[in-house]
């Protein structure tokens, strides 16, 4: 006669997975206010950068328009030194770089804000490279601004 094995105590995979999911849920719930605060801060920083960008474009374009008018006049005056003309040329180049960076921000930041506002991870992931490129573009302005 065959031997009957006593029932084996076993743990089901579904029980293990449920326990893990419950632990993950607990961690999320325990950190909910921190996660929400980080999201809120990121949204506000994005909006602040958009406002700063709008102001920068407005004033840089005004300055550039003045430079476009004045530089040709300065070149025709013999009393204007080379240093002044070089400065004016560098200021025009910097203005163009700032406008380009701001135009990039105009394209990138609305998508970032939408991704943050709607908790759209796909949109945020696709914006990451654009934000990095924008950051590099802005950082490249620093040496030119410090001359």
C-alpha positions in Angstrom: 0.0 0.0 0.0 1.4 3.4 -1.0 2.4 5.8 1.7 0.3 9.0 1.9 2.4 12.1 2.5 1.0 14.5 5.0 -0.1 17.8 3.6 2.8 20.3 3.0 2.6 23.8 4.3 3.2 25.9 1.3 3.1 29.6 0.4 1.4 30.5 -2.8 3.1 32.9 -5.2 0.0 35.1 -5.2 0.3 35.5 -1.5 4.0 36.6 -1.8 3.1 39.0 -4.6 0.2 40.4 -2.7 2.4 41.0 0.3 5.1 42.7 -1.8 2.5 44.9 -3.5 1.0 45.8 -0.1 4.5 46.8 1.1 5.0 49.0 -2.0 1.6 50.6 -1.4 2.6 51.3 2.2 5.8 53.0 1.2 4.0 55.1 -1.4 1.3 56.1 1.2 4.0 56.8 3.8 5.8 59.1 1.4 2.7 60.6 -0.4 3.1 64.1 0.9 6.8 64.1 0.1 6.1 62.9 -3.5 3.3 65.4 -3.9 5.5 68.3 -2.6 8.3 67.4 -5.0 5.8 67.3 -7.9 4.3 70.7 -6.8 7.8 72.2 -6.5 8.8 70.9 -10.0 5.6 72.4 -11.5 6.3 75.8 -9.9 9.9 75.8 -10.9 8.9 75.0 -14.5 6.4 77.9 -14.4 9.0 80.2 -12.9 11.5 79.3 -15.6 8.8 80.0 -18.3 8.1 83.4 -16.8 11.9 84.2 -16.6 12.3 83.0 -20.2 9.5 85.3 -21.4 11.0 88.3 -19.6 14.5 87.5 -20.9 13.3 87.2 -24.5 11.5 90.5 -24.2 14.4 92.5 -22.9 17.1 90.7 -25.0 15.2 91.4 -28.2 14.9 95.1 -27.2 18.7 95.3 -26.5 19.4 93.4 -29.7 17.3 95.9 -31.7 19.2 98.8 -30.1 22.6 97.1 -30.9 21.5 96.4 -34.5 20.9 100.2 -34.9 23.9 101.4 -33.0 26.7 99.1 -34.1 26.7 100.2 -37.7 26.8 103.8 -36.6 29.6 103.1 -34.2 31.7 101.4 -36.9 31.5 104.7 -38.9 32.8 106.9 -36.1 36.6 107.1 -35.9 36.6 108.0 -32.2 35.0 104.7 -31.2 37.7 102.2 -30.2 38.1 98.6 -31.2 37.2 97.5 -27.7 33.8 99.1 -27.8 33.1 97.6 -31.2 34.2 94.2 -30.0 32.0 94.5 -26.9 29.0 95.5 -29.0 29.6 92.5 -31.3 30.0 90.1 -28.4 26.8 91.5 -26.9 24.9 90.8 -30.2 26.3 87.3 -30.2 25.3 86.7 -26.6 21.8 88.1 -27.3 21.4 85.7 -30.2 22.4 82.7 -28.0 20.0 83.8 -25.3 17.2 84.1 -27.7 18.0 80.6 -29.1 18.0 79.1 -25.6 14.7 80.8 -24.8 13.1 79.5 -28.0 14.2 76.0 -27.0 12.7 76.6 -23.5 9.4 77.7 -25.2 9.3 74.3 -27.0 10.4 72.1 -24.1 8.8 73.5 -20.9 5.1 73.2 -21.8 5.6 69.5 -22.3 7.4 69.2 -19.0 4.7 71.2 -17.2 2.0 69.0 -18.8 3.8 65.8 -17.8 4.2 67.0 -14.3 0.7 68.3 -13.9 -0.9 65.1 -15.3 1.7 62.7 -13.7 2.4 61.5 -17.3 5.7 59.5 -16.9 5.9 58.8 -20.6 5.8 62.6 -21.4 8.4 63.3 -18.7 10.7 60.5 -20.0 10.5 61.8 -23.5 11.2 65.4 -22.3 14.3 64.4 -20.3 16.7 64.7 -23.3 15.3 68.0 -24.3 15.6 69.4 -20.8 19.2 68.2 -20.7 19.9 69.9 -24.0 18.3 73.1 -22.7 20.4 73.0 -19.5 23.6 72.6 -21.6 22.5 75.5 -23.8 21.9 77.7 -20.8 25.2 76.7 -19.1 27.1 77.5 -22.3 25.9 81.1 -21.9 27.8 81.5 -18.6 31.4 81.9 -19.9 30.2 84.4 -22.5 28.3 86.3 -19.8 31.3 86.5 -17.6 33.7 88.2 -20.1 
